[in-house]
Structures are given as C-alpha cells and as structure tokens.
Amino acid sequence: MAERFSSSSSSSSSLSSLSLPAKMFLLTYDARRDRFTARAELGYLLRAAALADLVLRGHLADESGKAWPVKPFTGADPVLSELWGRITGAPPRSWRRRLGPGRRQAIRSVRDQLAEAGLIGLEPRRALGLIPYSKVTVRDQASVRSLGERVGRAIRGGEPAVRVAPDCAVLAALAASAGLRVVLKLGERRRYRQRLAELGRPVEPICTALR
C-alpha cells in the first residue's frame, strides 16, 4: 500500500516514552511545507535510530567496526525487538550492513506506533479511485514542533554537547549524517561539523555508516 503524507492538528501527546525511531519519523515532518520529507531515506534513518537506541540503552557496542550485542534486550518495542532478533540471529556484521534489511517493516511498525499513540492519523484513501494508500496526518502539531525545536537547539544552542539530552544529541547527529534538510539547512552541516561530531560521539560508527 502506497503512502501519502499530510497533516492536521489535534490534542497533544507526550513524546517522552517514544523510541528513537519513532522520534526520527516525526523529525522528518516539515511543518512549513505541511508534509513529511526524506521518503527515500526514511527506512535507513529509522534503522539507524533503532541501532542508536540499542547502543544508548547499553545493548549494543562497536567491536572492530561491527555491531556486537553486549546485554540482552527484553523490551516490548516492536522495532527494537525485530532488529535485536536479526542481530542476535546472525554473525556480527558491520553497522552499514545492519541499516538495509527490514527497513520497510520498520516504517510500517513506527507508523503504527505513532498512530496508536495519537500523534499521527492514518486515513485510507484511493489514488485515481483505484490504488489504495494511507494518508498520514499529524494530530499533535505542538509535540512534533517541540521535538524539532529541541533538536535544533541541540545543534545551534550554546549548551555544552555533553549536557544535551542524549536523544536530541543522537537525533541531530543522525539527521546531519543523512542530510535531512528539514533539520539542517544547506551549508549548516559544514558550519556545525565539530558540534555535530561531539553530539554523535556515542553512536559515531552508526553516523558514519549512514553517510
């Protein structure tokens, strides 16, 4: 089923309990143009965010350029659980090789999570009256806008990188690695190169793999 993206506002919801992949999905929303961006890169971004989430939680570590499990993951998040199963069910592989497999499933799972949380809506539609697709609408404009502002401050603010909230720091670094224009304008990646390197230090191998 194809997807088209749009937006409408509704009641506010909290983002605090969301995984990094879910936050990354929301971060691709361009409020000014009223649409989601980075469709071609979205699956890779979500997989990178999932890997980073597992690293921040202490379940994955870098060993000779490969993603190594270091602590069992027993969480309920479907995106993280699916990725963890792939990692533990095969020999260790490079971070880059972990970005591709399962990315379409990750998009569907994250989308469904956000819909269940009330942050987005999924409206069944038909293109030309024939082809079914889901129109994705933003229901909580305030929360989505707040997330973008927090990540923007992580990049452009004066707070030391080590004091920036880990989720915002990693989201900023991954978005920069993928060239997400809704987060970083043209030329800003070069301008804030050192800052972004500091923000992404805990997940540097993933940032490198995403470029």
Secondary structure, DSSP 8 states (H G I E B T S, - for coil): -EEEE----------TT--HHHHHHHHTEETTTTEE--TTTHHHHHHHHHHHHHHHTTSEEEETTEEEE-S------HHHHHHHHHHHTS---BTGGGTSTTHHHHHHHHHHHHHHTTSEEEEEEEETTTEEEEEEEES-HHHHHHHHHHHHHHHHS-S-GGGS-HHHHHHHHHHHHTT-TTTS-TTHHHHTHHHHHHHTGGGHHHHHHH-
